[in-house]
């Protein structure tokens, strides 16, 4: 994206950080963060606001609702075996 750099920094207290996913994963493996999140969900200190649940087959409708801002929480797609 592009933006007016002067306006960004004029307000003070601004930080610009470049985020490259693969670099981040190499320096901080995702497994440690994921295990922390799993522990937090298990002990109740983290809750997820699930707004909709659907079958994976309905991904098109769920994706469109997400793009249309049709819900505010998470969408869970169930994968059948």
LUMPA-284309 format. One record per residue: residue number from 1; z, y, x of N, C-alpha, C in turn; residue in one letter. Coordinates in nm, 2 decimals, padded with zeros to 4 digits. Each point is the difference from the previous one (the first is absolute). Example, Ala and Ser with C-alpha at 12.3 -4.5 7.8 and 13.67 -1.06 7.14 Angstrom:
<rs>
> 1 00.78 -00.57 01.32 00.00 00.12 -00.09 00.00 00.12 00.09 A
> 2 -00.07 00.11 -00.04 00.00 00.11 00.09 00.08 00.11 -00.08 S
</rs>
This chain:
<rs>
> 1 00.00 -00.12 00.08 00.00 00.12 -00.08 00.00 00.12 00.09 X
> 2 -00.03 00.12 -00.06 00.01 00.12 00.07 00.09 00.10 -00.07 X
> 3 00.06 00.08 00.08 00.09 00.10 -00.06 00.01 00.12 00.09 X
> 4 00.05 00.11 -00.05 00.02 00.13 00.08 00.12 -00.01 00.08 X
> 5 -00.01 -00.02 00.13 00.11 -00.02 00.09 00.10 00.11 00.00 X
> 6 -00.05 00.12 00.00 00.10 00.12 -00.01 00.09 -00.01 -00.11 X
> 7 -00.05 -00.03 -00.12 00.08 -00.01 -00.12 00.10 -00.11 00.01 X
> 8 -00.04 -00.11 00.07 00.09 -00.11 00.01 00.12 00.03 00.08 X
> 9 -00.02 00.07 00.11 00.11 00.03 00.09 00.08 00.13 -00.03 X
> 10 -00.06 00.09 -00.08 00.05 00.13 -00.03 00.14 -00.01 -00.06 X
> 11 00.03 -00.10 -00.09 00.12 -00.01 -00.07 00.12 -00.05 00.09 X
> 12 -00.03 -00.05 00.12 00.11 -00.04 00.09 00.05 -00.14 -00.04 X
> 13 00.05 -00.07 00.10 00.06 -00.13 -00.02 -00.10 -00.11 -00.03 X
> 14 -00.13 00.03 00.03 -00.11 -00.10 -00.03 -00.02 -00.09 00.12 X
> 15 -00.03 -00.12 -00.02 -00.03 -00.10 00.10 -00.13 -00.07 -00.04 X
> 16 -00.09 -00.01 00.10 -00.12 -00.07 -00.02 00.00 -00.13 00.08 X
> 17 -00.01 -00.11 -00.06 00.01 -00.13 00.07 -00.13 -00.08 -00.03 X
> 18 -00.06 -00.05 00.11 -00.12 -00.09 -00.02 00.05 -00.14 -00.02 X
> 19 -00.04 -00.07 -00.10 00.05 -00.13 -00.03 -00.12 -00.10 00.01 X
> 20 00.01 -00.09 00.10 -00.10 -00.10 00.01 00.07 -00.14 -00.02 X
> 21 -00.03 -00.06 -00.11 00.07 -00.12 -00.04 00.01 -00.11 00.11 X
> 22 -00.11 -00.03 00.06 00.00 -00.11 00.10 00.08 00.04 00.12 X
> 23 00.00 00.12 00.04 00.09 00.04 00.11 00.15 -00.01 -00.04 X
> 24 00.03 00.04 -00.12 00.14 -00.01 -00.05 00.04 -00.15 -00.01 X
> 25 -00.08 -00.08 -00.04 00.04 -00.15 -00.02 00.02 -00.06 00.14 X
> 26 -00.08 00.04 00.10 00.02 -00.05 00.13 00.13 00.04 00.06 X
> 27 00.04 00.13 -00.02 00.13 00.04 00.06 00.12 -00.03 -00.09 X
> 28 -00.02 -00.02 -00.13 00.11 -00.04 -00.09 -00.05 -00.11 -00.09 X
> 29 00.01 -00.12 00.03 -00.05 -00.11 -00.08 00.05 00.01 -00.15 X
> 30 -00.09 -00.02 -00.09 00.03 00.01 -00.14 00.10 -00.10 -00.05 X
> 31 00.02 -00.11 00.07 00.09 -00.10 -00.04 00.15 00.05 -00.01 X
> 32 00.03 00.09 00.10 00.14 00.05 00.00 00.03 00.09 -00.12 X
> 33 -00.10 00.08 -00.04 00.01 00.09 -00.11 00.00 -00.08 -00.13 X
> 34 -00.09 -00.10 -00.01 -00.01 -00.08 -00.12 00.13 -00.08 -00.03 X
> 35 00.06 -00.06 00.11 00.12 -00.07 -00.02 00.12 00.09 -00.04 X
> 36 00.00 00.12 00.05 00.10 00.10 -00.04 -00.02 00.03 -00.15 X
> 37 -00.12 00.02 -00.04 -00.03 00.03 -00.15 00.05 -00.12 -00.08 X
> 38 -00.03 -00.12 00.04 00.04 -00.12 -00.08 00.15 -00.01 -00.01 X
> 39 00.07 00.03 00.11 00.15 00.00 -00.01 00.05 00.10 -00.09 X
> 40 -00.06 00.12 00.00 00.04 00.11 -00.09 -00.02 -00.03 -00.15 X
> 41 -00.11 -00.07 -00.03 -00.03 -00.04 -00.13 00.10 -00.11 -00.04 X
> 42 00.03 -00.09 00.09 00.09 -00.11 -00.03 00.14 00.05 -00.03 X
> 43 00.05 00.10 00.08 00.13 00.05 -00.02 00.01 00.11 -00.10 X
> 44 -00.11 00.04 -00.06 00.01 00.09 -00.11 00.00 00.15 00.04 X
> 45 -00.01 00.02 00.13 00.00 00.14 00.05 -00.14 00.07 -00.01 X
> 46 -00.10 -00.08 -00.03 -00.14 00.05 -00.03 -00.05 -00.06 -00.12 X
> 47 -00.05 00.08 -00.09 -00.06 -00.05 -00.12 -00.14 00.06 -00.01 X
> 48 -00.09 -00.08 -00.06 -00.14 00.04 -00.01 -00.03 00.03 -00.15 X
> 49 -00.05 00.12 -00.03 -00.04 00.03 -00.14 -00.13 -00.06 -00.03 X
> 50 00.00 -00.12 -00.07 -00.12 -00.07 -00.03 -00.05 00.05 -00.14 X
> 51 -00.11 00.07 -00.01 -00.05 00.05 -00.12 -00.09 -00.10 -00.08 X
> 52 -00.07 -00.08 00.08 -00.10 -00.09 -00.07 -00.01 -00.13 00.08 X
> 53 -00.02 -00.11 -00.08 -00.02 -00.13 00.06 -00.13 -00.05 -00.06 X
> 54 -00.08 -00.07 00.07 -00.13 -00.05 -00.05 -00.04 -00.12 00.09 X
> 55 -00.10 -00.07 -00.06 -00.06 -00.11 00.08 -00.10 00.06 00.10 X
> 56 -00.02 -00.06 00.11 -00.09 00.04 00.11 -00.14 00.03 -00.06 X
> 57 -00.04 -00.09 -00.10 -00.13 00.02 -00.07 -00.01 00.14 -00.06 X
> 58 00.11 00.06 -00.03 -00.01 00.13 -00.07 00.01 00.12 00.10 X
> 59 -00.03 -00.02 00.13 00.02 00.10 00.10 -00.09 00.12 -00.03 X
> 60 -00.11 -00.01 -00.06 -00.09 00.11 -00.03 00.07 00.10 -00.09 X
> 61 00.06 -00.05 -00.11 00.07 00.08 -00.10 00.12 00.07 00.07 X
> 62 00.08 -00.08 00.08 00.12 00.05 00.06 -00.04 00.11 00.10 X
> 63 -00.11 -00.02 00.08 -00.04 00.10 00.10 -00.05 00.13 -00.07 X
> 64 -00.07 -00.02 -00.11 -00.04 00.12 -00.08 00.12 00.08 -00.05 X
> 65 00.10 -00.07 -00.06 00.12 00.06 -00.05 00.07 00.08 00.12 X
> 66 00.00 -00.06 00.11 00.06 00.06 00.12 -00.07 00.13 00.04 X
> 67 -00.14 -00.01 00.00 -00.08 00.12 00.03 00.02 00.11 -00.10 X
> 68 00.01 -00.04 -00.13 00.02 00.09 -00.11 00.14 00.05 -00.01 X
> 69 00.09 -00.04 00.09 00.14 00.03 00.00 00.06 -00.04 -00.14 X
> 70 -00.03 -00.12 -00.04 00.04 -00.06 -00.12 00.14 -00.05 00.00 X
> 71 00.06 -00.02 00.12 00.14 -00.04 00.02 00.05 00.06 00.12 X
> 72 00.14 00.00 00.01 00.06 00.07 00.12 00.06 -00.10 00.09 X
> 73 00.03 -00.12 -00.04 00.07 -00.10 00.09 -00.10 -00.09 00.07 X
> 74 00.05 -00.11 00.04 -00.08 -00.10 00.07 -00.08 -00.09 -00.10 X
> 75 -00.11 -00.06 00.05 -00.07 -00.09 -00.08 00.02 -00.14 00.07 X
> 76 00.03 -00.10 -00.07 00.01 -00.13 00.05 -00.11 -00.09 -00.05 X
> 77 -00.08 -00.06 00.09 -00.11 -00.09 -00.04 00.05 -00.14 00.03 X
> 78 -00.01 -00.08 -00.11 00.04 -00.14 00.02 -00.12 -00.09 00.03 X
> 79 00.02 -00.08 00.11 -00.11 -00.09 00.04 00.03 -00.13 -00.05 X
> 80 -00.09 -00.06 -00.08 00.02 -00.13 -00.05 -00.05 -00.10 00.10 X
> 81 00.06 -00.12 -00.01 -00.04 -00.11 00.09 -00.11 -00.08 -00.05 X
</rs>
